[in-house]
Amino acid sequence: MTRQEVVIKVSKISRIIGELKYEMDLGGKIEFAALDPDFAHIAEWIKEIHQYIEEEPSPVLYRLVKNIGFTDIIEDYLSSHAENIDAPSADLLEKYVKGMHALTRLCDSRRTEQKGKYTDLTETLANKEVATLLDRAVDAGLLDSHYQPTPKAKSVNLKIIAYAVSTLCKLSHPYSHFEKQWHKEKGNRFSTSRLPKRDTSYYDSTKALYPEVDFSNFEVAHEIDTLYTPQSEQDIENLYMELVKYGYIAPDTPLEAFYGIFNKKRFKQPIEWIKNQRQLAFLLYTAFSTYNKQNLWIKGECCFRINGRVPHRACFVSGYSQIKRDGLLDAYDVRLKSICDRFNHIDTPEASPTTSETQRLIHTSKLVFHSTADEKKKFAMYSALIQGEYIAADTTFAIFKGIFDETEFSTPVKWIKKQAQLMYFVYLAFKKDNPFDIWVKSVYCFCMANGKKPNRESLHCNFRNFIQKGILDTYDTELKNIADSYVYNNDL
């Protein structure tokens, strides 16, 4: 067998194991007969790869084998689902797991033999000083034992490591040597990556690996960019009073600080926005876009904070665009629109969130679900979920009602079925009244049987998978009836 054939087989095994892992994540019964036909050969291929590596050592192949992954997960699945797996498939997986463990041990042994020879470093970097400094990143889990980036390493992490090592070792061109080392010469160059503005924990922890390095020249200071408005100070003060009154900005926000977001010389600090980011995007565009179109979102990043963090510019764009695409510019948050209109001297009536279904504040909360149902209809749904053993039997109606009202919310409702069923139920029952942030609300309002929060990304991905397979009407008919009854009753 040639080296090329080995690489192809490793690639096929990785794809098949990835498909198995995906099916396990969905939580249903795995149909082994429906898997790629090559599934029947994975145990045989592992033995052949083992034999090849024994005869032809290769650091590249060691990395490829390690990247297959999920061996322990498959082993756990075998032990916990033995009764659901047909005998031939179980035997094949057992042989694969055993062979994979042996292959991994062989690769680890060969890597240990090569330790200290710097064979995994490019010519410029192949010395003890560089290797010793890179070992700090290896210990931190950012680089593997071959000094290659792990999945945990972000581009900014690599940029910091390269800068620090190049500085200490007095290397010219601090990034080019490491872009070659990490195979980034032709694209995805980390040297151009931007420094984080929001979550800086992983950034600061990487800098802490090299305390002897002065990073002052590494970090670029960002200039203050404030909003322009032709309105008077009285208009600004009126805007400030209404934003405080209706709970859009923190109640302890100083008026002088609010004046500052319209004047660089008076700027003191960003304003703490206590609603969600999409509502902030709505404010920025509705109140200030006329005179700040060119740098509106950049100014929003500079002038506001959400939970102490810099807002995300791309989320500004996508959030406002979604409101516009859905035709909700006049109905998304009617109170906020009214405040902005008054600031711009537009004569509009005071909006009330209870005037009609089309005039309600669509984004009443990012955390709990909006519902047009009365208490009787909510109780009917609660009872059906209890009887169907979808939620924990000790869930009281008071706890259940909390997912519709932040003031009554006390604890998440415990969902005792699979996460895919939770996703299915939430979409069918609540999507109509909650066009935005439905998965965010699911993570806040529900927890799984083990007490852990649902995985937001998994909820979204599973939903897309349901749409692609066309099973929204058939996945769980009992759960669909519960959701349909609730939605139908709401339409009455």
C-alpha atoms as one frame of an Amber mdcrd trajectory, in Angstrom:
protein
   0.000   0.000   0.000   1.311   3.444  -0.961   1.391   6.579   1.211  -1.285
   8.166  -0.995  -3.610   5.203  -0.451  -3.096   5.493   3.314  -4.014   9.186
   3.266  -7.154   8.442   1.227  -8.242   5.725   3.661  -7.632   7.964   6.687
  -9.751  10.643   4.988 -12.584   8.172   4.320 -12.490   6.909   7.912 -12.643
  10.502   9.220 -15.719  11.188   7.090 -17.495   7.996   8.179 -16.707   8.534
  11.872 -17.880  12.143  11.562 -21.176  10.895  10.121 -21.528   8.448  13.021
 -20.841  11.233  15.541 -23.502  13.417  13.897 -26.116  10.655  14.138 -25.205
  10.130  17.813 -25.667  13.850  18.495 -29.175  13.704  17.050 -29.976  11.173
  19.761 -31.969   8.749  17.620 -31.318   5.146  16.623 -28.446   4.870  14.147
 -29.355   3.143  10.893 -26.040   1.464  10.138 -27.346   0.095   6.852 -27.890
   3.664   5.633 -24.286   4.720   6.283 -21.646   5.010   3.595 -20.925   1.472
   2.194 -17.267   2.027   3.103 -18.351   1.713   6.765 -17.905  -2.063   6.411
 -14.153  -1.593   5.783 -13.089   0.768   8.593 -11.708  -1.926  10.916  -9.778
  -3.547   8.060  -8.376  -0.176   6.955  -7.191   0.669  10.470  -5.126  -2.552
  10.521  -3.597  -1.710   7.145  -2.731   1.831   8.258  -1.169   0.418  11.443
   1.000  -1.916   9.379   2.097   0.887   7.025   3.103   3.255   9.862   5.117
   0.486  11.522   7.144   0.171   8.325   7.129   3.833   7.183   7.079   6.363
  10.085   5.520   9.713   9.148   4.733  12.725  11.414   2.124  13.859   8.878
   0.264  10.558   9.160   0.451  10.730  12.961  -1.434  14.041  12.822  -4.006
  12.723  10.362  -4.700   9.698  12.565  -5.049  11.858  15.676  -7.528  14.128
  13.868  -9.921  11.235  13.240 -11.031  11.509  16.882 -14.255  10.414  18.638
 -12.917   6.923  19.485 -13.920   7.231  23.153 -17.373   8.508  22.186 -17.950
   5.501  19.928 -16.720   3.175  22.685 -19.159   4.748  25.168 -21.993   4.481
  22.643 -21.238   0.780  22.163 -21.464   0.079  25.892 -24.628   2.129  26.473
 -26.579   1.111  23.350 -25.547  -2.518  22.948 -29.166  -3.696  22.754 -29.936
  -1.302  19.860 -27.014  -2.284  17.611 -27.161  -5.309  15.336 -24.457  -7.918
  15.970 -22.423  -7.392  12.740 -22.260  -3.605  13.254 -21.369  -3.985  16.936
 -18.574  -6.446  16.090 -17.247  -4.117  13.401 -17.217  -1.121  15.754 -15.516
  -3.123  18.517 -12.754  -4.157  16.111 -12.439  -0.567  14.905 -12.156   0.832
  18.454  -9.580  -1.789  19.436  -7.549  -1.173  16.277  -7.798   2.593  16.678
  -6.499   2.452  20.252  -3.538   0.356  19.079  -2.859   2.721  16.178  -2.988
   5.759  18.474  -0.534   4.157  20.879   1.829   3.434  17.993   1.652   7.054
  16.758   2.222   8.405  20.283   5.209   6.102  20.689   6.749   7.246  17.404
   6.211  10.894  18.328   7.982  10.319  21.643  10.951   8.817  19.824  11.282
  11.950  17.709  10.990  14.364  20.622  13.924  16.791  20.882  14.900  16.538
  17.215  12.802  19.563  16.171  11.662  17.694  13.077   8.246  19.358  13.351
   9.653  22.881  13.034  10.668  24.658   9.829  14.346  25.294   9.246  14.353
  28.845  10.631  12.511  27.829  13.787  14.220  24.466  14.396  16.187  25.238
  17.552  15.911  24.738  21.287  15.076  28.379  22.111  12.040  28.503  19.802
  10.881  25.031  20.810  11.080  25.921  24.515   8.938  29.033  23.979   6.424
  27.173  21.826   6.142  24.496  24.514   4.288  27.069  26.625   1.582  27.183
  23.962   1.612  23.379  23.778   1.020  23.174  27.543  -1.821  25.696  27.183
  -3.497  23.500  24.544  -3.068  26.011  21.716  -0.504  23.918  19.819  -0.231
  20.155  19.596   2.936  18.160  20.220   4.024  18.851  16.624   3.682  22.603
  17.153   0.627  22.804  14.938  -2.512  24.780  15.951  -5.215  22.860  17.782
  -8.928  23.517  17.159  -8.861  25.605  20.335  -6.408  28.131  18.826  -7.930
  31.218  17.208  -6.091  33.368  14.679  -5.417  35.994  17.357  -3.841  33.334
  19.617  -1.443  32.381  16.826  -0.649  36.022  16.119   0.268  36.610  19.776
   2.434  33.462  19.938   4.278  34.394  16.737   4.847  37.976  17.897   6.086
  36.898  21.329   8.473  34.196  20.084   9.798  36.398  17.270  10.384  39.235
  19.730  12.244  37.068  22.254  14.272  35.251  19.612  14.905  38.455  17.620
  13.490  36.995  14.399  12.957  39.272  11.420   9.469  39.330   9.914   7.626
  38.157  13.048   4.751  36.434  11.258   6.060  35.035   7.950   8.126  32.233
   9.551   5.153  31.065  11.579   2.705  31.328   8.683   4.985  28.893   6.880
   5.206  26.694   9.990   1.409  26.603  10.302   0.731  26.389   6.521  -0.960
  29.797   6.287   1.082  31.230   3.401  -1.637  30.911   0.749  -4.641  32.060
   2.732  -6.208  32.616   6.147  -3.164  34.592   7.271  -3.338  35.180  11.003
  -1.010  38.211  10.690  -3.967  40.278   9.448  -6.424  39.136  12.138  -8.022
  41.851  14.248  -7.639  42.068  17.972 -10.826  41.285  19.949 -13.013  44.104
  21.252 -15.497  42.047  23.257 -14.422  38.690  24.686 -10.760  39.272  25.548
 -10.344  36.392  28.013  -8.667  34.020  25.533  -6.609  36.945  24.195  -5.321
  37.992  27.628  -4.602  34.407  28.669  -2.389  33.910  25.600  -0.423  37.092
  26.318   0.071  35.831  29.875   2.094  32.905  28.475   4.851  35.403  27.624
   4.965  37.930  30.508   8.474  39.064  29.520   7.218  40.457  26.200   6.164
  44.107  25.816   2.948  44.031  23.784   2.499  47.824  23.641   3.529  47.960
  19.962   1.371  44.937  19.206  -1.917  46.540  20.258  -3.437  49.385  18.279
  -5.442  51.972  20.179  -8.877  52.703  18.695  -9.959  56.331  18.304 -13.207
  57.581  19.770 -15.886  58.057  17.107 -19.044  59.787  18.344 -22.459  60.377
  16.791 -23.350  63.636  15.075 -26.756  65.225  15.555 -28.086  68.699  14.699
 -30.520  68.475  17.628 -30.260  70.805  20.600 -29.066  69.819  24.070 -32.706
  69.913  25.185 -33.592  67.330  22.522 -30.673  65.177  23.660 -31.761  65.487
  27.285 -35.347  64.522  26.367 -34.035  61.472  24.494 -31.909  60.545  27.510
 -34.881  60.879  29.916 -37.109  58.634  27.810 -34.441  55.968  27.296 -33.914
  55.838  31.059 -37.655  55.942  31.829 -38.483  52.966  29.614 -35.466  50.886
  30.594 -33.337  51.091  27.457 -30.209  52.486  29.111 -28.916  51.911  32.651
 -30.786  54.069  35.208 -27.525  55.316  36.749 -26.273  56.697  33.415 -25.039
  60.294  33.980 -26.606  62.882  31.683 -23.144  64.314  30.977 -21.970  60.899
  29.776 -24.960  60.792  27.409 -24.067  64.241  26.055 -20.562  62.856  25.465
 -21.621  60.319  22.813 -22.422  63.321  20.583 -19.173  65.230  21.217 -15.598
  63.876  21.269 -14.409  66.606  23.622 -17.132  65.776  26.160 -16.911  61.986
  25.743 -16.392  60.288  29.123 -17.569  56.701  28.770 -19.798  54.485  26.609
 -23.480  54.193  27.542 -24.673  50.869  29.020 -27.573  49.567  26.896 -29.732
  47.143  28.902 -31.964  45.795  26.137 -30.779  43.486  23.363 -28.393  44.379
  20.553 -31.000  44.282  17.795 -32.989  46.969  19.619 -29.806  49.053  19.891
 -29.317  48.698  16.123 -32.932  49.822  15.685 -32.279  52.926  17.831 -29.055
  53.814  16.010 -30.612  53.566  12.571 -33.961  55.150  13.394 -32.599  58.066
  15.434 -29.181  58.783  13.923 -28.750  57.280  10.440 -29.697  60.485   8.586
 -26.479  62.232   9.674 -24.240  59.210  10.418 -24.746  56.811   7.526 -21.068
  56.265   6.702 -19.848  55.060  10.109 -23.092  54.419  11.973 -22.255  50.941
  13.273 -18.649  51.878  14.113 -19.986  54.762  16.182 -22.456  52.395  17.841
 -19.536  50.172  18.896 -17.733  53.146  20.390 -20.667  54.831  22.136 -22.491
  51.871  23.691 -21.832  48.735  25.725 -24.051  45.695  26.348 -23.350  43.870
  29.608 -20.054  45.760  29.705 -18.975  44.460  26.287 -18.525  46.163  22.942
 -21.474  45.441  20.619 -20.774  43.309  17.568 -20.710  45.366  14.364 -21.746
  42.484  12.089 -24.701  41.737  14.382 -25.791  45.370  14.055 -25.954  44.939
  10.302 -27.621  41.513  10.282 -30.070  42.443  13.065 -31.358  45.614  11.433
 -31.421  43.964   7.993 -33.602  41.167   9.380 -36.118  43.677  10.796 -36.230
  45.440   7.431 -36.609  42.201   5.427 -39.492  41.107   7.645 -41.285  44.415
   7.072 -41.296  45.253  10.792 -39.789  48.748  10.763 -43.034  50.187  12.162
 -43.907  47.303  14.475 -40.646  45.895  15.856 -40.539  48.139  18.935 -43.217
  50.803  18.597 -42.270  52.575  21.826 -38.627  52.928  20.778 -39.700  54.129
  17.330 -41.925  56.734  18.947 -38.999  57.956  21.110 -36.760  58.223  18.032
 -39.454  60.021  16.038 -39.901  62.615  18.763 -36.140  63.143  18.873 -36.214
  63.800  15.121 -39.312  66.041  15.495 -41.598  63.689  13.616 -45.235  64.068
  14.685 -46.375  60.540  15.564 -48.918  59.396  18.196 -47.686  57.753  21.376
 -47.430  54.030  20.688 -48.838  51.496  23.089 -47.597  47.910  23.218 -51.165
  46.672  23.756 -53.041  48.532  20.994 -53.185  45.550  18.614 -51.327  42.453
  17.545 -49.542  44.372  14.776 -48.673  47.226  17.128 -47.201  45.263  20.026
 -43.511  45.371  20.885 -42.355  42.294  18.988 -39.158  42.058  20.991 -40.635
  42.332  24.493 -37.850  40.143  25.885 -34.793  38.321  24.655 -35.031  35.837
  27.523 -38.616  34.598  27.834 -41.258  33.706  25.251 -43.974  36.141  24.230
 -47.425  34.548  24.228 -50.849  35.766  23.118 -52.528  32.903  24.989 -54.459
  33.338  28.223 -53.655  31.410  31.397 -56.222  28.700  30.656 -54.575  27.827
  27.328 -51.096  27.851  28.865 -52.303  25.476  31.573 -53.733  23.107  28.946
 -50.339  22.942  27.219 -48.554  22.519  30.558 -50.855  19.587  31.483 -50.321
  17.902  28.131 -46.531  18.143  28.470 -46.700  16.659  31.981 -48.955  13.798
  30.855 -46.744  13.094  27.855 -43.695  12.998  30.160 -41.953  15.725  28.189
 -41.239  17.906  31.228 -40.345  16.809  34.765 -43.309  15.587  36.824 -42.450
  17.948  39.695 -42.721  21.020  37.446 -45.358  23.330  38.918 -47.565  25.522
  36.769 -46.019  28.560  38.475 -42.583  27.494  37.204 -43.997  26.820  33.734
 -45.697  30.233  33.561 -42.335  31.850  34.227 -41.128  31.093  30.713 -43.652
  33.685  29.496 -42.928  36.442  32.015 -39.539  37.679  33.234 -41.092  38.946
  36.471 -42.440  35.466  37.283 -39.485  33.440  35.986 -37.770  31.499  38.776
 -36.051  28.464  37.254 -35.812  26.777  33.827 -38.352  24.078  33.009 -36.681
  20.652  33.030 -37.127  18.874  29.664 -36.727  15.106  30.113 -36.857  14.008
  26.475 -34.194  14.479  23.796 -32.905  17.912  22.857 -34.133  17.398  19.292
 -37.686  17.051  20.651 -37.276  20.272  22.639 -36.195  22.059  19.479 -39.182
  20.572  17.616 -41.665  21.651  20.284 -40.308  25.186  20.732 -40.368  25.855
  17.008 -43.919  24.568  16.492 -45.394  26.196  19.604 -43.577  29.512  19.961
 -42.063  30.574  16.627 -45.177  32.466  15.496 -45.197  34.781  18.524 -41.383
  34.902  18.763 -39.888  35.588  15.332 -36.514  36.499  16.839 -34.071  34.799
  19.227 -36.171  31.646  19.637 -33.113  29.462  20.377 -31.659  32.020  22.811
 -34.942  31.921  24.709 -34.936  28.118  24.652 -31.524  28.025  26.347 -32.755
  30.434  29.046 -36.187  28.867  29.665 -35.367  25.140  29.551 -32.749  22.774
  30.903 -32.138  19.121  30.105 -32.715  16.169  32.436 -29.101  16.348  33.653
 -29.522  20.017  34.565 -27.380  21.312  31.692 -28.531  24.055  29.343 -29.540
  23.072  25.807 -26.884  23.719  23.185 -27.960  26.742  21.162 -25.916  25.875
  18.065 -27.167  22.296  18.171 -30.782  23.489  18.334 -30.264  25.607  15.245
 -28.398  22.892  13.328 -30.930  20.196  14.223 -33.749  22.439  13.010 -32.046
  22.917   9.649 -31.627  19.139   9.428 -35.347  18.634  10.093 -36.221  21.089
   7.313 -33.879  19.349   4.870 -35.354  15.933   5.673 -38.942  17.248   5.544
 -39.971  15.707   8.896 -41.542  18.725  10.636 -44.979  17.092  10.355 -43.981
  13.571  11.355 -41.064  13.640  13.821 -43.174  13.413  17.009 -46.905  13.428
  16.294 -47.939  13.617  19.959 -45.733  16.642  20.520 -46.980  18.213  17.293
 -50.587  17.798  18.456 -49.759  19.572  21.729 -48.110  22.454  19.873 -50.818
  22.661  17.206 -53.558  22.769  19.850 -51.773  25.640  21.586 -51.198  27.598
  18.350 -54.735  26.891  17.093 -56.241  27.991  20.393 -54.223  31.194  20.219
 -55.831  31.968  16.862 -59.323  31.681  18.261
